[in-house]
Amino acid sequence: MEVRLTKSRLIVLAVLLLGVGTYFLLNWLIVTDTKRVKATLDRLQAAVEANDADAVVPFLDDSFRLAGMNREQFRTWYGDLLKRMHVKQVSQYDRKVVFDKTDPDVAHVEVQTFIQLDKPVEEQRIDWRLDFRRRAVTDPRGDAASAPPKSVWKLVVVRAVWPANGQDIPLSSVPDYVP
């Protein structure tokens, strides 16, 4: 079978390639809130893999809650937990970000994780329900007029759920593992 490249086919091919190229370029250049939340998840994953409770705390909002613990109580608890365990790797799958219809500064995230520990040697699949809130970042120089307003996404609520049935995992049932 012989395909003849006529002038009109070359023009159609060029327009098609230009359209696809433009789509991927714009997708790469435009940073959406969904991409920002997912980037926050990636940085949070790196902090967890660093096995440093103090590296995780900057991702937590002042109003953070996990199983009745506030931000400072969590830092202490997680630091003590890391004395008994060591995270080797965290893998994220099927990340879904949905923004609250009544408050666009709130993002609800569902993410599946596979967590590998090397102390003790253990592998866990845990699904998470996370709530993030967009917080304004102030310019440390106090010169708000010279720079556009910036924001970061902070973790507010964390819930671990069983993959099989979506029921909450009580923190007390997994004291030696990631909550």
N, C-alpha and C positions, 0 to 999 in steps of 0.2 A: 504494500500500500504506500503510495507516494503522497506526501503532503506538500502542497504548493503554497509558498509564502507570498501572498499577494500584498500589495501596498495596504489595502484595507485591513487585512488580517494582522499585519505588523502594527498598524495604528491601534487596533483593538487590544493586542497583546501589550503594547506600551502603556495604554491607558489603564489596563488591568494591573500591570506591575506597579505603576505609579500610585494607583488607589490602594493596593495592599501595602506598599511601602509607606504611604502617608498614614494609614491606619496604625501600623506598628510604631512609627515614629511618634505620633501623637500619644499613643498608649504609653510609650516610654517616657515622654516629656511631661505628661499631665499626671500629677500626683493627687489622687483622690483620698478622701477620708478613709475609705476601705483599705487602700494601700498603706496609709499611715498606721491604722490599727494593726494590720498584719505585720508591718515593720516593727511595731512595738512588741508584738508577740515574739518575733524573731530575736529581738534584743533581750527580752525577758528569758527566752529559752537559753541564750548564751550565758546569762547571769546565773540561771539554775545550774547549768553544766559547769560553771566555774566553782560550784560548791562553796559559795560565799554568801551568807545571809545578808551582809551589808550591801552586796551588789544587787540584791533583789529589791531592797527597800525603796530605792528611788522610783521604781515603777508603781509603787503603791500610793493611792490617794490618801489624804489625811483622814478621810471617812472610811477607809478600808475596813472590811469585816470578813473574817473566815471563822466559822464555827464559834462565834461569840468573842473572838480575839480581835483586838484593834491592831493597828499597824505596829506599835512598839511591842505588844505582847507576841505578835506573830514573829517579829525579828528575833526575840529571845527564844521562842519555842523552836523556830527553824534552825537557829544557830545551835541549840542543844541537839536537835535531830541530826544535824550534819556531823556531830561528833560520833554518832553511831552508824552512819551510813555515808556512802559516797556515790553521787550520780555520775555514771559513765557517759550516758548519751540520752538525749530526749529527741524523739521524732514526732513531728506534727503532721496530721492528715486531716483532710476534709474540713478545712476551716471555713466557717460560715459567719459572716458579719451582717447583722441586721441593725439598722438605726431605729431608735425609738421614734414613733410617729408624732408624739406630743413634745419630745425634747430632742432635737437633733444633736445635742451635745452628749447623748448617751448612746453607746453601742453595746448590743448584746452579741456575744460571741459564743459559738459552740465549736469546740475543737477536740479531735481525738488525738491522744498521745500514746506513744509506746515508750516506756521509761526503762532504761537498763541501768541497774546498779551493779557496782563491782565490790561493794561492801555493804551488806551481804550480797552475794551473787544472786540476783533476782531480776526478773523481767515482769513488768506490769503494763497492762493496757488500761488506761483510765480516760474517760470522757469528761470534759470540763464544760461548765457553763460559767462564763465570765462576763461581768459588766464593767465597761470602761466609761470614764467620763472625761470629756475634753476640758482641760484647764488652761487658762491663759498663762503665758510665761512673761514676766515683766523683765524689761531690760535692766540689768544690774547697774547701769550708769544712770538710770532714771530718765533717760532721754527717749521717751515714748514717741515723740513727734518725728524723730529722724528715721525710725525703723517701722516696718509694717508689723501689726500685731502677730504674735506667734502663739502657738498652742501645742500642748502635748496631750497624749491620751494616757490617763492613769487608771490603774486597776482599782475598782471599788468593791466588788463582791466576787467571791470565788466559791464555786460549788463543784465538788467532784461527784460524778454519778457513775453507777454501774453500767457498763456497756450493754448488758443483756436486757435490762428493763428500764433504764433511765432514772432509777430511784437514787436519792442522795446516799453517798457513802458517809456514814457517821465517822467523824475524825477519830473518835475513841476506838473504832474497830481496826484502825490501821496505824497504831502509834509508832511503829518503826519504819514506816514508809512515807512517801510523799503524800500529803493530805489531798 
